[in-house]
Amino acid sequence: MNAAIHVAGWTLVHFAWQGALVALAAIVALRLLRHATPQSRYAVGCLALAAMLVLPGATAWRLTSAAADGEPAVLRRAVVLRVAPETPAAHQERFIVGIRRTTAAGVMANDTTGSAKPWVLPTIVAVWLAGVCLLLTRLAGGWWRVHRLYHAACTMPPSRWQAVTHRLARQLGLRRLVHVVDAPFVDGPVVIGWLQPVILLPVAALSGLTPEQVRAILAHELAHVRRHDAFVNVAQTLAETLLFYHPAVWWVSSRIRTEREHCCDDVALAVSGDAYLYASALAELESWRAARPAVLAMAATDGPLLHRVARLLAPPARSPRAGITLTLALVLLFVVGAGALKLLGAGQPPAPTAAQPETAAVWRMVFDHPTGQMSIRGFTARDLVRYAYQLPHSHIIGGPAWLDSESFDLVTTVDHVPAADETPDIVRQLLEERFGLRVHETTIEVPALALQIARPDGALGPNLQPSTAECFDQRAWVAAGAPNLGPLPQGQRTVFCGAWDGGVGYDRVVGITMDDFAAQVRHRFAPVTRLEVVNRTGLEGPWDVSLEYFKPAAVAMAFTPALAPALRLAGFESVPDALESQLGLKLVPARTDVPAIAIDEIQRPLRVPAQF
């Protein structure tokens, strides 16, 4: 599958839940602000639309960054092992092994997250592109009509209302020059143009209005210009075109248009001072309203007219605590947005520290067949020591500073295709021969969290059950030398023991031991803890685990403990709460001894260029 299709397809799929999440936050915020000013609700709508435009870009960036280790160099028949720089558990390295004749970019494109069939993502992208093309064609037609209207208006003489418009503009604090013309070819007042806006006044429609009503209508149009609503209107059109398949985008955009008209109605009402006079002007204009280009133009008759008239004649009482409500609504919106971004970044490697400078995101081992040449590229020396001894970086003690700051490319020759469990020994031998590595084993005591049974009677939670599901034991397969398993039955999906299945509201795993579960708590449920987690439950055998919790709320509770009481009252659970209520387990502070390697001697090798 093409890498661009892979990124675009998964971006569209992920936006399905991201857009729904943003819309849910907007619904809650708008509900809380139902008695506040329309400007507050308009701000919430704009924030929601901005989040909907940013999230697909962030998702695409994350997917592209995750695949950035792929290189366009052509590989021959090769075994490619992709090894993560830091694994969730020291004893649980995972390998992606494949024998294929392809390019490195192809390797990257085929290493996808998820289990979608090969034709699904191309179909999604093709349908999306077709929809975008249709909407762009419609948009181009609307733009051309507005363009013709604008140029026709610029050649027309000023309206008799031009002087009134200038006085209103000064009254509203608008310094831009707005041209006003009487246009017989429109059926309602319209403002078009960005830098030099033009207001088109329908001659026939305005003939039945009093001068005060016309002033109110002009004030409404000038309010659009003062607020720079044209730029937000373009952003709405962009979102509706690129994300047309998501109903939440259209709903948020419609709410923005509604609240925008309410904001301008308030300006017009402040100018006229007579709600009945302005409402009757809107009703009169609506009777003359006909089809017109509404994609890039704004008019006083936009929005649901009956609702606007009812609001003008009987405005809702405003709460004196609208400011507090707005603050709470914006906090909720930002919390949900932060949770979504945290989920997007959950798969990214941790930021480097002074003791661990930034290295390549993934280093590669390539075995070329039939020459027997094995190339190891893009690693630091400490990376290889960690991999050779199957330990985390923090468990490799000592050594000079260049272990973390310099990258090396090595080439060696082996007489057979190495199995996954043989490569650490090969790397260890290379370190001893090329780097003169000498080490001794030791242990270090580190702060930790102990995973224990929470209830005094030893009872477990309902979502922790002895494993009954059939799954593929990858560790036993590697220990057996990775034998050939033969072709899998058509349509059958392999379930791996200890492999997690997760979504925005759940995490599930089958056939996992409590030692492995404890080792993965630190990484799977970040940022709850960044300490080692040790198993002290005393539970033996494999287990099936299911945790049901809303991840954005759990992340918010971990980052901002002050929000935890309010979110708990709303029915959300933190990760420790879910562990205790659903699994019957808890995390308590502890200390533990962990295996480590102390480097006694290591030398910088001579640089030998990689040969391909």
N, C-alpha and C positions, 0 to 999 in steps of 0.2 A: 504494500500500500504506500502511495506517495506520502512523504512526511507532511506536506502542507494539508492534504486531505485529512490525515490523522489529527493534526492540531485543530483544524477548522471544525471537524466533526465532533470531537470531544468538547470543544468550546461551546458549540450549540447545545449539546446534550447537558452539560453542566449548567448552562444558563437557565434551563427549565426549572431547576430547584432554586437557583440563585435569584431569579426574577420573582418567583413565588415568595421567597423569604423577604425580599425587599418590599414587595407589595403588602405582605402581612404586617411588616413594621409600619408602613405608611397608613394602613387601615387603622391600626391602633393609635398612631399619632393623630390622625385626622379626627378620630372619635374623641380623643381627649381634648382636641382644639375646636370642637363643634361650636363653642360659645366665644371663641377668640376672634380676632380680626381676620378678614380674608387674607391679608398679607402674610400672617403666620401660616395659614394652611397652604398658601401659594409657595412659601419657602420650603415647607415639608415636601410638597410635590416636586419642586425643583431638585431638592436633595435626593429624593428617590429616583428621579430620572437620571441624575448624574451618576448615582451608584449603578444603575442599570447599564449605562454607557461604559463605565469604568471596569465593571466586573468581567465582561468578556475579554477585554484587553489584558487584564491581569491573569485570567485563566490561560489565554493563548501564550502570554509571556512565560508563565510557569511551565506549560507543556513544552515550549520551545527550549527553555533552559534545561529541563530535565533530559532532553534529547540532544543537547549541544555537544556531548562527547563523541557523537558519530562524526566520522571524517569521510570525505568523498573519495579517498583512495580505494582502488579496486583490490579486493582480496581474492586470492585463489581459494581452492578448496581448503577451508580452514576451520579450526575449532576456536570459537571466540568465547572467552570467559569474561563477564563483566562483574567486577567486584566492588561493592560499596566501600568507601573509605572508612566508615564506622558502622558496625553492625549492632542491632539491638542487643545481642547477647554474644559473649565471647565464644561460646561453643556452638553458635548457630549461624555459621556462614552459609549463604545461599548462592548458588551458581546458576547462571543461565547458559546452558551449553547447547550449541547447535552446530551441525555440520552442513554447510551450504556453499554454493558458488554464487556470490552476490557482492554488493558493495557495502561499505561500512554504513552509508546512509540508509541502505536497505535494511541492515541489521537494526539500526535505530528505529526505523519506521515500523518494523515488525515487533519491536519490544513495546507493546502497548499495555496500558492498565485497563482492566476490564476484560470481559469475555465476549465482546460483540463479534458477530460473524463478519467475514471479510467484506461482504457486500453492503452491510448496514450503514457504515460511515460514509462511503461514497454516495449512497442513495440519499442520505440526509443532506449532504453538502450539495448534491445536484438539485434537489427540491428547493433548498434554501436559495441557491443562486438563481433558479428560475423565478422565484418569488421576488427577489431583490431586483432582478432585471425588469419585471413587469411594473413594480412600483417606481423604479427609476424612470421608466418610460412615461408613466402617469405624471411623475413629478416634473419631468422635463416639459411636458405639455402645459402643466400649470404655470411653470416658470416663464415659458414663452408668452403665455397670455398676459401675465402680470407685467412682463417686460414691455409688451406692446402698449398696455395701458399706461405704464409709467412714461414712456416716450411720447405718447399721444398727449398726456396731461402736461408734460413740460412745454409743449408748443402752444398750449392754450393760454388765454389771458387770465389774470388773477380774478378770483371771485369777488363779489361785492362784500363777502364776509371776511376778506383778507385782513382788514384793519382790526376787526373784532377778534380775529384769531391772534394777531400780534399782542393785543392787550391781554387776552387770556393767557398767552404763553408767558408774558412777564409776570402775571399774577401767580402762575403755577411755578415760577422759577425756572422756566425752560429758556435757554439761551440759543438754541438752534433755530435756524430760519426754516419755517414750515410753509410750503407753498400750498395754497388752497385754490381749487378750480371748481367751476360748475360743470358737471359731466352728465350729459344726457344719456350716456351708454351704460350707466350703473343704476341699480335699483336700491342701493343703500349706501350710507357713508362708509368709505374705505380709506385706510391709510396704507400706503405702499412706499417702498424705498427705505434704505438704511441711513446712508450718510446725508442725503438731502430728501427727507420724507415729503410726500405729497398727499394731501387729503382730497379725496374725490367726493363731492357733494352731489347727490341726485337732485336734479332740478325739480322733477315732478313730485318726488316724495316730500321735499321740504316746503313745497308750496302750501301745504295744509298745516304747517307748524307755526307757532308764534315765535317772535324773536328770542324770547327767553328759553324756549325749548331748543331752538337751534344752538344757542350758546351752550346749553347743557350737553348737546350732542358733540359739539366741537371740543368741549372740555374733556369728554370721554376719549375722543381720538387723540388729543394732545397728551392725555395721561399715558396712552400706549407709547407715544414717542418718548416722553420723559423717563419712563421705566425701562426703556430699551427692550421692549417685549419682542421686537423682531428677532433678536439674537436667540432668545429662548425658543421662539417659534421654529427657527431653523434647527435647533438641537432636537426639538420634538419630532420634526419631520425626519431628521437623520435616524433617530431611535426607531420611529415607526417603520422606516424603510429597511434598516438592517436587522431589526429584531421583530419583524412583523408577525412571526409565528407565535409569539407569546401574548396571550390576552392581557396579562398584567401591564405590559407596556402601553397598550391602548387605553387601559383604564386609568393609569397614572397620567397619561397625556390628556385625557378628557378632563380629569380633575384639575389639572393645571390650567386648561382653557377656561373652565368654569370659574375658578378662583381669580383668574386674571381679569375676567369681565366684572366680577364683584368688586375687585380693587378699583377698576376704572369707574364703575358705577358710583362708588363712594366719592371719588374726586368730582364727578359730574354733579352729584347731589350736594356737595359742599359749595359748588359754584352757583347752582340754581337756588338752593335753599328750600325747594318745594318738591317733596317726593312724588306727590300726585301729578304735578306738571311733567316731571321727567319720565315717570312711568307711562303716562299717556303718550308722550313722544315716542317711546320705544314701541308701544302698541301700534301707533300710526305708521312707523317705519316698517314694522313687521308685515303690515298689510301690503306694502309695496315690494317686499323682499322677493327676489327671484334667484335663480342659479347664477353663481359668480365664482371666480377663481379664489378659493379659500385656503389654498395650500400655503401660500407665502404672504397673505394679506390678512388684516384684522379689521373688524368692523364693530360698531356699537350694537349690532343685532346678533353677534355671536353668542353662543351659549343657550341653555334652555330659557326661553323668554318668560314663560309663566312663573317659573321659580324665581327669576330675577325680579319680576314685577311684584310678586308676593313678598320677597325679601325687602324691596324698597318701601312698600306700603306698611309692612309689619315687621320691622327688623327684630331679630332675636335678641333677648337680653344677654349682655356680655358679662361674663364672670369677672369679679374683681381680682381673681387669682389667675387670670389668663397668663401672666408672665411666668408664674410657677409651673403651670400646666405646660406651657411651651417648652420650658427647660426640661421637664421630665420627658416630654415627647421626643425632643431632640436627643436626649441621653439614650433613650430606648433605641432610636434609629441608629445612633452611632455604635451602640453595643452590638446590635445585630450585624451592622456592617463590619465591625471589627471581628466578630465571630466568623463571618464568611471569609474575610481575608485570611484569618488564622487557618481555616480549613484549606484554603488554597496553598498556603505556605507550609503546611504540615509536612510535606514530603521533601522540603528543601534541607540541605545540610546546615548544621549550626554555623553561626558566624565565627570566623577565626579569632583567636585570642593572641596575646603577645607571645605566649609559649607555643602556639600552634599556628603559624602563618598559613595564609590561604594556599591551598593546593588544588590540583585538578579535581573536578567533581567526581570523576570516575576514571580509574586507570585500567588499562587493557592488557590481557594476555592473548597472544595470537599464535596458534600452532599451525605452521604451514605444512601441508601434506602434498606430496610424499617426501619432501626434502628433509623433514624432521627438524626444521628450524623453529625455535620458540622465541618469540619477541615479547618483551615485557616493557611497556612504554608508559611514560607520564606519571611516575610515582616518586615520592620522596623515600629516603632510606628508612625513615621511621614507619612509613606505610607498609613497607615490605617486612620489616621486623614484626609489626603487628600482625600482618597476614600469616607470616611463617609460623608464628607461635599462637595464632588464633586468640589474640588478646586485644582489648581496646587500647587506644592511644595512651590513656591515663595510666595504664598498667605497664608501660614501657619506661623504665627509669634510667636516667643518666644519658650520656652521649653528648657530642659537641653540637653546636647550634646549627651546623649545616645539615644535620639530619632532617630538619623541618623546612629548610629554606631552599634547598636545591633539588631539582628533579633530574632523573637519569633515564636513559634508554639502554637496555641490555638485550643481547642476543645470545642464545645458547642452542645446543642441538641435543635432542633426545631421540631414542631409538623407537619410540612408539607414541601413540596418541595418549596423553596423560589422562587418567581418570580424575574426577573432581577431588577425591581425597588424596591424590598423589601430589597435586600442585603445591601444597604447603611445604612438603619435604624438598621438592625441587627448588623452591624459592629459598629455603633455609640453606641448602647446599650452595646456591649461588652467592648468598650473603657471606658464607664462610670462605668461599674461594676468591670472590672478587673484592669483598670489603674487609676480609680478615676479621669477621665478627666473632667475638668471644663473649658469652653471657653466662650468667648463673641464675637459677630459679630462686625466687623468694616470695614472700607475702607482704602485703601492706594492709594496714587497718584504715578503713575509710568510713565516714558517716554513711548511714544507710537507713532504709525503712524496712521494717519487717512486716511481711504479709501474714496475718494471723486470723484465726477464726474469731469472729466478733462476739458471738453469743456464749454466755457461760455454760450453757448446756451442750455446746458443740453442734447445735443444729445449723444446717446450711440453708442458704436462701433458695427460693424456687427456681432461679435461673442458673444454678450450678448443679449439674447432674452428671453422674457417671456416664462416660461416652458409650453410646450405642450405635453411632453412625459409622458407616464404612468409609474409610479414607485411605489415601496413599501415603505411606510413611516414607517421606523423602530421606530422612536421616538413615533409616535402615537400608534404603536403596543405595545411598552413597557408601555406607559401611561395607556393603556387599560388593563394591567395585563398580557400581553403576551398570548393572547388566542390561542388555537389550530386552525391552519388555514387549517388543512386537507392536503391530498397529493396534490402536484403540478402536473399539466398535464405533461405527458411524453415529454421529449425533450424541455420543456419550461424553459428558463433561467430567473431568477428573477432579475430585475433591481432595485437597492435600491436608494431611493432619497438621494442625497448628497454623493453618493459613487463615488469616482474618478476612471476614466479609463485613464491610462497614458502609454506613450511610450517614446522613446528617442527623439521624435520630437513633442510631443503634450501632453496636459492634458485636459480632458473633464469631465464634471459632469452635471447631470440633476437634476432638482427639488431641487435646493439649495437656501436657503435664503441668502440675502446679509450679515446678521449677521454671519451666519455660514461660508460663503465664506471669510469674513474678518478675522474670528478667525483662519481659516486654512491657510491663506496666509503665516503666520509666519513659519509654519512647512512644508507646501507643496512646497514652493518656496525658501527654505533655499539654500544658505546663503545670500539671498538678505536682509533679516532683521532677527534679533533675538529679536525684540521688540514686545510688544502687538500691535495688529492691531484692530482698532475699526471702525465700520461701520458708516460713516456719509454721505452716498449717498442719504438717504431719499427714497430709492427704496423699495417697498413693494412686498410681494408675492414671490413665487419660480421662479428661473431663470435657464435657460440652458446656460452653459458657455463652450466655446471652445477656448483654447490657442494653437497656432501653433508656436513653437520656437524650436531651436536646443539646447538641454539642456547642452551638453558639452561646447558649446560656451558661453551660458548664465552663467554657473558656472565660466568659466575662466574670464568673464567680471566682475563678482562679486568679485572674489578673487584678480584679478590683473586689477585694473581700467586702467592702462597704455595700456593694450591691447585692451580696448574697442573701441577706434577710428578705429584701423585697422580692427577689426572684423566687425564693423558696415559698413565700406567700402566694406567688402566682402559679405555683405548682411545679416549678422546675427543680431538678436535682443536680447537685454537683457530683463529680466523679467519686469522691469518698462516700457521699450519701448513697449513690447507686451501688457501689461495692458492698456496702453494709446491708442495705434493704433488699437488694436483689440476689446477691451472692452469699451474704452472711460472712463477709470478710472485712478486715480493716487494716489500715496502715499505721504502724506505731514507730516512733524514732528508735533507732538502734545503731550499733556499730558492727562491722563485719570484717573478717580477713578475706582478702581476695588474692588470687595468684598473680604474680608479677614477674617481669624479666628485668634484671639489672644488666646494663651493657657494661662489660669490663673493657673491651677494646673494639674499635672499629676505625677503619681508614678510608679516606676518600679514594675511590678507584680512579684509574685512568679512564678518560672519556673515549669510548669506542662508538662511532656512529652506527646507528641501527641499519641493518641491511635488509632490503625487501626486494 
